[in-house]
């Protein structure tokens, strides 16, 4: 069942995010400066990693979901493509690091951190050939377990190294340990799939599907890391630390969108053209339940960003709270754009997605230039640092989401879920409740945050029930989705 596949992947991502949270909370308290340097080096290297996808991941999700006689040829084609792209990215990153060392634009510590992440992304990209193939076969339990293993190993080592107050490059080595262990796990799981390497004969077919996506995915990936690089250049490593700490919270929710994408695209591709009404109902169900799940939490982050940041990261990182509040908007529209993109991919309308991405990239770049630095090419700018970067991305993603919703409706006639507005009215009710409670009592500390969060969730659900946006059928669906026996059966099916 689609929902159980999503729950398995989302559960693994939530566990991974929880582990990251714990390590992040330790790092901001013990190695705040070192953490900022590590995250800057990670972002610098990750920008080059934008060339490792180029739309081929989506191609593989689409073609492997067919489970036809060409299954092994599809898999082999993808493996060859990913290894080739991985080596190219590693070479590009290495040259960039060397040139930065030669012209003195990076200090020695930053160079060492970047070198660690060059190796990390080389292994990570090759591993992706396996995990994306598992997702394409709708074996999301395998890819979920691999993700959890990497984050568990990485987080434990990060905590130990942070308490030891090591230097940034040593701290970064935790990423290498995590990806090495998870890579071994990936290879072990591959043995139980029946997949085998044959002649990679579908390179042209994969490239044809991926071509319209290449620019979009590459440009959007660069945008997702460029903000951190610019913040480091103009405002220093501590500002990068504030921003990436908040982004760590954001990542706990955006992985839900990634989980949804990896589950939804194979499902839609498999059903594409067979059942228009059924596909629309799947889309409505996804829109409704993902919004019901994340919206009250995002309202909580929006209203109480600073006290949440103090509890999570300590008083020295209180500045990340302002970034967190703005990023709560980014979280939802990011998930929603991903949902609309999968619909377009499933019917080979990736060129439509590319057109919308031009607007997103242009808006993001303009926002970065005007809001992050104090000055640019001699002109006075806003100088907002991390807050400016968060505002630029939230605005660009909101416009991006609106355009994609319009294009999905134009191409397929799919509308938004009936009664969708009721969820947002209920979210507003929860937000107003939090504002009133904060005004009356001053919400600070873990206990008050927990109490206010539970109460605001109650207000949200109550308002949604009163608006008839939640009914017994929804409750039955939620009960089925959370049925552990059904999830166990779905996972067991993957290993037969």
C-alpha positions in Angstrom: 0.0 0.0 0.0 1.3 3.4 -1.0 0.8 4.9 2.5 2.8 2.2 4.2 5.7 2.7 1.8 5.6 6.4 2.7 5.3 5.7 6.4 8.4 3.4 6.3 10.5 6.0 4.4 9.1 8.9 6.5 9.8 6.9 9.7 13.4 6.3 8.8 13.8 10.0 7.9 12.2 11.1 11.2 14.6 8.8 13.1 17.6 10.1 11.1 16.5 13.6 11.7 16.1 12.9 15.4 19.6 11.5 15.5 20.9 14.6 13.7 19.1 16.8 16.1 20.9 15.3 19.0 24.3 15.6 17.4 23.4 19.2 16.3 22.4 20.2 19.9 25.8 18.8 21.2 27.8 20.5 18.4 26.3 24.0 18.9 27.2 23.8 22.6 30.7 22.3 22.4 32.1 23.2 18.9 30.0 26.1 17.7 32.8 27.7 15.6 34.1 24.4 14.3 30.6 23.4 13.3 30.2 26.6 11.2 33.5 25.9 9.4 32.5 22.3 8.7 29.1 23.4 7.4 30.6 26.0 5.1 33.0 23.4 3.6 30.1 21.0 3.2 28.0 23.6 1.4 30.9 24.6 -0.9 31.6 21.0 -1.9 27.9 20.2 -2.2 27.4 22.9 -4.8 29.5 20.8 -7.3 27.5 17.8 -6.3 24.5 19.4 -8.1 26.0 17.8 -11.3 25.6 14.3 -9.9 21.8 14.0 -10.6 20.9 16.0 -13.7 17.5 14.3 -13.8 18.8 10.7 -14.0 17.5 9.8 -10.5 13.9 10.7 -11.7 14.6 8.7 -14.9 15.5 5.6 -12.8 12.5 5.9 -10.5 10.2 6.1 -13.5 11.7 3.2 -15.6 12.4 0.7 -12.8 8.9 1.0 -11.5 7.7 -0.7 -14.7 9.3 -4.1 -13.6 9.4 -5.3 -17.2 11.8 -7.6 -18.9 14.4 -4.7 -19.2 14.6 -4.4 -15.5 18.3 -5.3 -15.2 19.2 -3.2 -18.2 17.6 -0.2 -16.6 19.5 -0.8 -13.4 22.8 -1.3 -15.1 22.3 1.8 -17.2 21.7 3.9 -14.1 24.7 2.4 -12.3 27.0 3.3 -15.2 25.6 6.8 -15.4 25.9 7.4 -11.6 29.5 6.2 -11.4 30.5 8.4 -14.4 28.8 11.4 -12.9 30.3 10.7 -9.5 33.8 10.6 -10.9 33.3 13.9 -12.8 31.9 15.6 -9.7 34.9 14.4 -7.6 37.3 15.7 -10.2 35.5 19.1 -10.4 35.4 19.4 -6.6 39.1 18.5 -6.3 40.2 21.0 -8.9 38.2 23.7 -7.2 39.7 22.9 -3.8 43.2 23.0 -5.3 42.6 26.3 -7.0 41.2 27.8 -3.8 44.3 26.6 -2.0 46.6 28.0 -4.7 45.1 31.5 -4.7 44.8 31.7 -0.9 41.0 32.2 -0.9 40.6 29.4 1.7 42.5 28.7 4.9 44.1 25.4 5.5 41.4 24.1 7.8 38.7 24.8 5.3 40.7 23.1 2.6 40.9 19.9 4.7 37.2 20.0 5.4 36.4 20.3 1.7 38.7 17.4 0.9 36.8 15.2 3.4 33.5 16.1 1.7 34.9 15.4 -1.8 35.5 11.8 -0.7 32.1 11.7 1.1 30.2 12.7 -2.0 32.1 10.3 -4.2 30.9 7.4 -2.1 27.5 8.9 -1.5 26.7 9.3 -5.2 27.7 5.7 -6.0 25.5 4.5 -3.1 22.6 6.6 -4.6 22.7 4.3 -7.6 21.5 1.5 -5.3 19.1 3.4 -3.0 17.3 5.1 -5.9 17.0 1.7 -7.6 15.4 0.3 -4.4 12.9 3.1 -4.4 12.2 2.6 -8.1 11.4 -1.1 -7.3 9.1 0.3 -4.5 11.4 -1.4 -1.9 11.4 1.6 0.3 12.1 -0.4 3.4 15.7 -1.1 2.1 16.5 2.5 1.3 15.0 3.6 4.6 17.2 1.2 6.5 20.3 2.4 4.7 19.5 6.0 5.5 19.0 5.2 9.2 22.3 3.3 9.4 24.2 6.2 7.9 22.7 8.8 10.2 23.1 6.6 13.3 26.8 6.0 12.7 27.4 9.6 11.8 25.5 11.1 14.7 27.1 8.9 17.4 30.6 9.8 16.1 29.8 13.5 15.8 28.6 13.6 19.4 31.8 11.9 20.6 34.1 14.1 18.5 32.2 17.3 19.6 32.6 16.5 23.3 36.3 16.0 22.6 36.3 19.5 21.0 38.2 18.4 17.9 39.1 20.5 14.8 36.6 20.9 11.9 38.3 18.4 9.6 38.3 15.7 12.2 34.7 16.5 13.0 33.9 16.1 9.3 35.3 12.5 9.3 32.1 11.4 11.0 30.4 11.8 7.6 32.9 9.4 6.0 32.4 6.8 8.7 28.6 7.0 8.3 28.6 6.7 4.5 31.2 3.9 4.5 29.0 1.7 6.9 25.8 2.4 5.0 27.6 1.6 1.6 28.4 -1.8 2.9 24.8 -2.3 4.0 23.6 -1.2 0.5 25.8 -3.9 -1.1 24.5 -6.6 1.2 20.9 -5.6 0.5 21.6 -5.6 -3.2 22.4 -9.4 -3.0 18.8 -10.1 -2.1 17.1 -8.2 -4.9 18.0 -10.4 -7.9 19.3 -7.3 -9.7 22.4 -8.0 -11.8 24.6 -6.0 -14.1 24.1 -6.5 -17.8 24.9 -4.3 -20.8 23.7 -0.7 -20.2 21.7 -0.2 -23.4 19.3 2.5 -22.2 21.6 5.5 -21.8 19.9 7.4 -24.6 16.4 6.7 -23.2 17.5 7.8 -19.7 19.2 10.9 -21.2 16.1 11.8 -23.2 13.9 11.8 -20.1 16.5 13.6 -18.0 17.5 16.3 -20.5 14.7 18.7 -19.7 15.3 18.2 -16.0 19.1 18.6 -16.1 19.2 22.4 -15.8 16.4 22.6 -13.3 17.7 20.1 -10.9 21.3 21.3 -11.2 20.4 25.0 -10.7 18.0 24.3 -7.8 20.6 22.2 -6.1 23.2 24.9 -6.5 20.8 27.5 -5.0 20.2 25.2 -2.0 23.9 25.4 -1.1 24.9 28.8 -2.5 23.1 30.6 0.3 25.4 29.1 2.9 28.5 29.9 0.8 27.5 33.5 0.4 26.6 33.9 4.1 30.1 32.5 5.0 31.8 35.0 2.5 29.9 38.0 3.8 29.1 37.3 7.4 31.5 34.6 8.7 31.4 31.0 10.0 29.2 31.8 13.1 26.4 33.2 10.9 26.7 30.0 8.8 26.4 28.1 12.0 23.2 29.9 12.9 21.7 29.4 9.5 22.6 25.7 9.1 21.4 25.0 12.7 18.0 26.3 11.7 18.3 24.4 8.4 18.9 21.2 10.4 15.4 21.7 11.9 14.0 22.4 8.5 15.7 19.3 7.1 13.7 17.2 9.6 10.5 18.1 7.7 11.8 18.5 4.1 12.9 14.9 4.2 9.2 14.1 4.4 8.9 15.7 1.0 11.8 13.7 -0.3 10.3 10.5 1.1 7.0 11.3 -0.6 8.8 12.0 -3.9 10.7 8.7 -3.8 7.5 6.8 -3.1 5.0 8.7 -5.2 6.8 8.9 -8.6 7.1 5.2 -9.1 3.5 4.8 -8.1 2.2 7.5 -10.5 4.5 6.3 -13.3 3.1 2.8 -12.9 -0.5 4.0 -12.9 0.0 6.8 -15.4 -2.7 6.8 -18.1 -4.6 3.9 -16.6 -6.9 5.6 -14.1 -7.2 9.4 -14.3 -9.7 9.6 -11.4 -7.7 7.3 -9.3 -4.5 9.3 -9.8 -6.3 12.5 -8.9 -7.7 10.9 -5.7 -4.1 9.8 -4.8 -2.9 13.4 -5.4 -5.8 14.8 -3.2 -5.1 12.3 -0.5 -1.4 13.2 -0.5 -2.1 17.0 -0.4 -4.5 16.7 2.4 -2.7 14.4 4.8 0.8 15.8 4.3 -0.6 19.3 5.0 -2.5 18.0 8.1 0.7 16.4 9.3 3.1 19.3 8.9 1.1 22.5 9.0 0.5 22.7 12.8 4.1 22.0 13.5 5.3 24.7 11.0 2.9 27.2 12.6 4.6 26.4 15.9 8.0 27.0 14.4 6.8 30.3 12.8 5.4 31.8 16.0 8.0 30.5 18.5 11.2 30.2 16.5 13.6 32.0 19.0 12.6 30.1 22.2 12.7 26.8 20.2 16.2 27.7 19.0 17.4 28.4 22.6 16.1 25.1 23.8 17.6 23.1 20.9 20.9 24.9 20.4 21.6 26.9 23.6 21.7 30.7 24.2 24.7 31.2 22.0 22.6 30.1 19.0 19.4 32.1 19.8 20.0 34.0 16.6 19.1 30.9 14.6 15.5 31.3 15.8 14.7 34.2 13.5 16.0 32.1 10.6 13.9 29.2 11.7 10.7 31.2 11.8 11.1 32.2 8.2 12.2 28.8 7.1 8.9 27.3 8.4 7.3 28.8 5.3 10.0 27.4 3.1 9.4 23.9 4.5 5.8 23.6 3.3 6.2 25.1 -0.1 9.3 23.0 -0.7 7.3 19.8 0.0 4.4 21.0 -2.2 6.6 21.9 -5.1 8.1 18.4 -4.9 4.6 16.9 -5.0 3.6 18.8 -8.1 6.9 18.0 -9.8 6.3 14.2 -9.4 2.9 14.6 -11.1 4.6 16.3 -14.1 7.5 13.8 -14.2 5.0 10.9 -14.3 3.5 12.0 -17.5 6.7 13.1 -19.2 6.0 16.8 -18.8 9.5 17.6 -17.3 9.9 20.4 -19.8 7.0 22.2 -18.1 8.8 21.9 -14.8 12.0 23.3 -16.3 10.1 26.5 -17.3 8.9 27.1 -13.8 12.3 26.5 -12.4 13.7 29.4 -14.4 11.5 31.8 -12.3 12.6 30.1 -9.1 16.3 30.3 -9.8 16.1 34.0 -11.0 14.1 35.0 -7.9 16.5 33.2 -5.5 19.6 34.8 -7.0 18.1 38.3 -6.9 17.0 37.7 -3.3 20.5 36.4 -2.3 22.2 39.4 -3.8 19.9 42.0 -2.4 19.3 40.5 1.1 22.4 38.6 2.2 25.4 41.0 1.8 25.9 44.5 3.2 27.1 45.6 -0.2 27.4 44.2 -3.7 29.6 45.8 -6.4 29.7 49.0 -4.5 25.9 49.2 -4.0 24.3 49.1 -0.5 22.3 45.9 0.2 20.1 44.8 3.1 22.9 42.9 4.9 20.5 40.5 6.6 22.7 37.4 6.4 20.9 34.2 7.2 17.5 35.9 7.7 17.8 37.4 4.2 18.7 34.0 2.7 15.8 32.4 4.4 13.4 35.1 3.2 14.7 34.9 -0.4 14.2 31.1 -0.6 10.8 31.2 1.1 9.6 33.8 -1.4 11.0 32.0 -4.4 9.6 28.6 -3.4 6.2 30.1 -2.8 6.0 31.6 -6.3 7.5 28.3 -7.7 4.7 26.3 -6.0 1.9 28.6 -7.3 3.3 28.2 -10.9 3.5 24.4 -10.6 -0.1 24.1 -9.3 -1.3 26.2 -12.2 0.7 24.0 -14.7 -0.6 20.7 -13.3 -4.1 22.0 -13.6 -3.5 23.2 -17.1 -1.8 20.0 -18.3 -4.0 17.4 -16.5 -7.0 19.2 -15.2 -6.1 18.3 -11.6 -7.3 20.8 -9.0 -6.3 21.2 -5.4 -8.0 18.9 -2.8 -11.6 19.9 -2.2 -11.8 21.8 1.1 -8.1 22.4 1.2 -8.6 25.9 2.6 -10.1 24.4 5.8 -6.7 23.0 6.8 -5.1 26.5 6.6 -8.0 28.1 8.5 -7.4 25.5 11.3 -3.7 26.3 11.1 -4.4 30.0 11.6 -6.5 29.2 14.6 -3.6 27.3 16.1 -1.2 30.2 15.4 -3.5 32.8 17.0 -3.8 30.6 20.0 0.0 30.4 20.3 0.4 34.2 20.0 -2.2 34.8 22.7 -0.6 32.2 25.0 2.9 33.7 24.4 1.5 37.2 25.1 -0.1 36.1 28.3 2.5 33.8 29.8 5.7 34.2 27.8 6.5 30.8 26.3 10.1 29.9 27.3 11.8 26.6 28.2 11.2 23.0 27.2 8.2 22.4 29.5 6.2 25.5 28.3 7.1 24.8 24.7 5.8 21.2 25.0 2.6 22.3 26.7 1.9 25.1 24.2 2.7 22.7 21.3 0.3 20.0 22.5 -2.5 22.6 23.1 -2.0 24.3 19.8 -2.2 20.9 18.1 -5.5 20.3 19.9 -6.8 23.7 18.8 -5.8 22.8 15.2 -7.6 19.5 15.2 -10.6 20.9 17.0 -11.0 23.7 14.4 -10.5 21.3 11.6 -13.2 19.0 13.0 -15.6 22.0 13.5 -15.0 23.0 9.8 -15.8 19.4 8.7 -12.3 19.1 7.3 -11.7 16.0 9.4 -14.2 13.1 9.5 -14.4 9.5 10.6 -13.1 8.3 7.2 -10.0 10.4 7.7 -9.5 8.9 11.2 -9.8 5.4 9.7 -7.3 6.2 7.1 -4.8 7.5 9.7 -5.4 4.4 11.8 -4.7 2.2 8.8 -1.6 4.2 7.9 -0.2 3.7 11.4 -0.9 0.0 11.5 2.4 -1.6 12.5 1.4 -5.0 11.3 0.6 -3.7 7.8 3.9 -1.9 7.7 5.7 -5.0 8.8 4.0 -7.1 6.1 4.9 -4.5 3.5 8.5 -4.5 4.6 8.6 -8.4 4.7 7.3 -8.5 1.1 10.4 -6.6 -0.1 12.7 -9.4 1.2 10.9 -12.3 -0.5 
